[in-house]
Amino acid sequence: MGKVFKVCEEDDWESTKNNAFYAGSKSDQSDGFLHFSTSDQLKETLEKHFKSKSPLYLLEVETDDLELVWEISRNNQLFPHLYEPLPLSTVNNIYRIFIDSEGQHIIPEAVFND
């Protein structure tokens, strides 16, 4: 079972959590796909796109039943993208992300465990 992560701002998640699908953030909808990160890419994604934003929700998504497209993006890395709404049935865990006293996002250790 593979997994990827989707960062959601609080308002996005609160308006979606009771639905069957997540259509993505305004940025996702503008780009035409949902942006995901691997656990190794997550810290930089948070710093680049969510600096000083808290609280956030982090969705841990099982990839087995998704048609992810891995495309070159930041730093020539392959990033997972989904060109359709995300079925919330593929979300295995939901974490809250807050900012510490130094302004860094606190990523739960469970994210890095297989």
Secondary structure, 3 states (H helix, E strand, C coil): CCEEEEEEEHHHHHHHCCCCEECCCHHHHHHCCEECECHHHHHHHHHHHCCCCCCEEEEEEECCCCCCEEEECHHHCEEEEECCCEEHHHEEEEEEEEECCCCCEECCHHHHCC
